[in-house]
Amino acid sequence: MKTTDVIIIGAGAAGLMCAIEAGKRGRRVLVLDHANKVGKKILMSGGGRCNFTNYHVNPECYISHNQHFHKSALSRYLPLHFIELVKKHRIPFHEKTLGQLFCDNKSQDIVDMLLHECQQAKVSIRLNTSITSITQKSAYHYIVQSENQTFACESLVIATGGLSIPTMGASPFGYKIAEQFGLPVWPTRAGLVPLTLHAEDKAHLAILSGISVNSTVSSIRRDFHENILFTHRGLSGPAILQISSYWQPGEELVIDLLPTLDMITLLKTIQKKRPQILVKNFLAEHLPKNVVGKLIDVDLAEYSLSALSHKHIAILAAQLHQWTIKPNGTEGYRTAEVTLGGVDCNALSSKTMEANTAPGLYFIGEVVDVTGWLGGYNFQWAWASGWAAGQVV
Ligand SMILES: Cc1cc2nc3c(=O)[nH]c(=O)nc-3n(C[C@H](O)[C@H](O)[C@H](O)COP(=O)(O)OP(=O)(O)OC[C@H]3O[C@@H](n4cnc5c(N)ncnc54)[C@H](O)[C@@H]3O)c2cc1C
């Protein structure tokens, strides 16, 4: 049997950060992962350039059944702490938009940085290792059984992430361990995921596939102002991915396709200035022609502005500012960036991430019921929760 101080299961963002911090404290750390590479999700993140944090991280940008839990870890490990690490390793980066920080080159830079830090902290990493069982002998004494070896440790950290992208090694392992130790787990669902449409809407909007429109998308819970993208299966783009984490099956979304304009005032003004212009031609100055063709009333589209009554103007404004659509579902874990739900925060210490009822057992990262917005927020949670546990394991 191999005995060590800390075992971390999952060599992703949270697990590696925790390993570095614990290793720096002089703890003997072993990281186990069933994948053949560390940080696969880091590698594929941010379109290959890893959106590793966000200047505007704040607790409001996270979804959880406990809206206070994540505050402690996020307030102790800030975006600037990760930025310092990135700068120390001379990794070039830039702000893309809305405070989102991306590598200039590739995500591999972040993985290399974490691996280098692990090496400095004398962390051991074993890949291609499947865990067959975990047992608790007593407080601070855990036995981890892999297919061909037995390990013992004082602190056991579960950092196995969520269910999104199963082909990248995602597994329900963490939720199962939580259940084994009696910790409640909130039901999971795909988040930051494209939405699909009912067959009729899909057929009607098929011609718009590939078109992107700067919009405000609202659900009954939130709204987001960013681009939406029409796809051959439904809707995607940053505003849709964001709202998908708040959307519940059966609900409608209201989309303002011209959020920076007041169509009623504008149409009335232009009616006087350019009375002969056709509605469709005028609107095509503000929106892609096909979007106008598909989303406004076909008859009104052919009117000249001079022929529009107040009622017509109100109808057009509603069609453009409050386009209402009921998605059919989501693309699911196959393409989702995150998993909502997970290990109940109320069963963990917000300071250390330790399970209240299992001394020495910790849950960090996406496996916990904390899900961030699109834009570097999920990595910041992984770093912050990994850091928090790393101080105590
Ligand atoms: C396509 C995509 C792009 C993304 N882009 C961004 C982005 O740019 N910015 C951002 O903030 N977030 C992004 N995310 C989300 C982000 O990747 C995750 O929130 C983050 O990786 C979670 O970190 P984690 O350490 O908790 O889990 P993970 O990084 O998923 O790591 C979990 C690790 O556990 C291992 N594991 C799982 N099951 C087992 C098991 N049974 N036994 C042993 N090991 C196991 C896995 O192999 C993996 O290495 C993206 C996600 C996806 C899918």
The ligand as a Tripos MOL2 file, in Angstrom:
@<TRIPOS>MOLECULE
LIG
   53    58     1     0     0
SMALL
NO_CHARGES

@<TRIPOS>ATOM
      1 C1        -15.5870   23.0830  -24.4150 C.3       1 LIG1
      2 C2        -15.4200   23.7570  -23.0670 C.ar      1 LIG1
      3 C3        -14.8500   25.0290  -23.0240 C.ar      1 LIG1
      4 C4        -14.7440   25.6890  -21.7990 C.ar      1 LIG1
      5 N1        -14.1680   26.9190  -21.7860 N.ar      1 LIG1
      6 C5        -14.0520   27.5840  -20.6020 C.ar      1 LIG1
      7 C6        -13.3980   28.8440  -20.5360 C.ar      1 LIG1
      8 O1        -12.8370   29.3210  -21.5250 O.2       1 LIG1
      9 N2        -13.3720   29.4730  -19.3280 N.ar      1 LIG1
     10 C7        -13.9200   28.9310  -18.1900 C.ar      1 LIG1
     11 O2        -13.8650   29.5490  -17.1270 O.2       1 LIG1
     12 N3        -14.4780   27.7120  -18.2260 N.ar      1 LIG1
     13 C8        -14.5480   27.0220  -19.3850 C.ar      1 LIG1
     14 N4        -15.1140   25.7690  -19.4050 N.ar      1 LIG1
     15 C9        -15.5330   25.1650  -18.1250 C.3       1 LIG1
     16 C10       -14.2850   24.6390  -17.3830 C.3       1 LIG1
     17 O3        -13.5320   23.8490  -18.2690 O.3       1 LIG1
     18 C11       -14.6900   23.8060  -16.1750 C.3       1 LIG1
     19 O4        -15.6020   24.5170  -15.3700 O.3       1 LIG1
     20 C12       -13.4500   23.4540  -15.3510 C.3       1 LIG1
     21 O5        -12.5570   22.7060  -16.1430 O.3       1 LIG1
     22 C13       -13.8400   22.6740  -14.1060 C.3       1 LIG1
     23 O6        -12.6680   22.2950  -13.4430 O.3       1 LIG1
     24 P1        -12.6210   20.9740  -12.5460 P.3       1 LIG1
     25 O7        -11.1990   20.8310  -12.1470 O.co2     1 LIG1
     26 O8        -13.6730   21.0200  -11.5300 O.co2     1 LIG1
     27 O9        -13.0180   19.8170  -13.5470 O.3       1 LIG1
     28 P2        -12.2710   19.3090  -14.8660 P.3       1 LIG1
     29 O10       -11.3820   20.3710  -15.4090 O.co2     1 LIG1
     30 O11       -13.3490   18.7760  -15.7250 O.co2     1 LIG1
     31 O12       -11.3330   18.1360  -14.3600 O.3       1 LIG1
     32 C14       -11.8640   16.9330  -13.8500 C.3       1 LIG1
     33 C15       -10.7960   15.8780  -13.9770 C.3       1 LIG1
     34 O13       -11.2680   14.7260  -13.3130 O.3       1 LIG1
     35 C16       -10.9850   13.5910  -14.0990 C.3       1 LIG1
     36 N5        -11.9440   12.5420  -13.7640 N.ar      1 LIG1
     37 C17       -13.2780   12.5260  -13.9890 C.ar      1 LIG1
     38 N6        -13.8250   11.3810  -13.5650 N.ar      1 LIG1
     39 C18       -12.8030   10.6540  -13.0380 C.ar      1 LIG1
     40 C19       -12.7240    9.3700  -12.4570 C.ar      1 LIG1
     41 N7        -13.8210    8.6010  -12.3470 N.pl3     1 LIG1
     42 N8        -11.5240    8.9020  -12.0440 N.ar      1 LIG1
     43 C20       -10.4000    9.6670  -12.1890 C.ar      1 LIG1
     44 N9        -10.4160   10.8920  -12.7390 N.ar      1 LIG1
     45 C21       -11.6030   11.3800  -13.1560 C.ar      1 LIG1
     46 C22       -11.1140   14.0750  -15.5300 C.3       1 LIG1
     47 O14       -10.3910   13.2380  -16.4090 O.3       1 LIG1
     48 C23       -10.5190   15.4690  -15.4150 C.3       1 LIG1
     49 O15        -9.1320   15.4830  -15.6430 O.3       1 LIG1
     50 C24       -15.2050   25.0780  -20.6110 C.ar      1 LIG1
     51 C25       -15.7250   23.7940  -20.6580 C.ar      1 LIG1
     52 C26       -15.8290   23.1360  -21.8730 C.ar      1 LIG1
     53 C27       -16.3990   21.7480  -21.9000 C.3       1 LIG1
@<TRIPOS>BOND
     1     1     2 1
     2     2     3 ar
     3     2    52 ar
     4     3     4 ar
     5     4     5 ar
     6     4    50 ar
     7     5     6 ar
     8     6     7 ar
     9     6    13 1
    10     7     8 2
    11     7     9 ar
    12     9    10 ar
    13    10    11 2
    14    10    12 ar
    15    12    13 ar
    16    13    14 ar
    17    14    15 1
    18    14    50 ar
    19    15    16 1
    20    16    17 1
    21    16    18 1
    22    18    19 1
    23    18    20 1
    24    20    21 1
    25    20    22 1
    26    22    23 1
    27    23    24 1
    28    24    25 2
    29    24    26 1
    30    24    27 1
    31    27    28 1
    32    28    29 2
    33    28    30 1
    34    28    31 1
    35    31    32 1
    36    32    33 1
    37    33    34 1
    38    33    48 1
    39    34    35 1
    40    35    36 1
    41    35    46 1
    42    36    37 ar
    43    36    45 ar
    44    37    38 ar
    45    38    39 ar
    46    39    40 ar
    47    39    45 ar
    48    40    41 1
    49    40    42 ar
    50    42    43 ar
    51    43    44 ar
    52    44    45 ar
    53    46    47 1
    54    46    48 1
    55    48    49 1
    56    50    51 ar
    57    51    52 ar
    58    52    53 1
@<TRIPOS>SUBSTRUCTURE
     1 LIG1         1 GROUP 0 **** ****
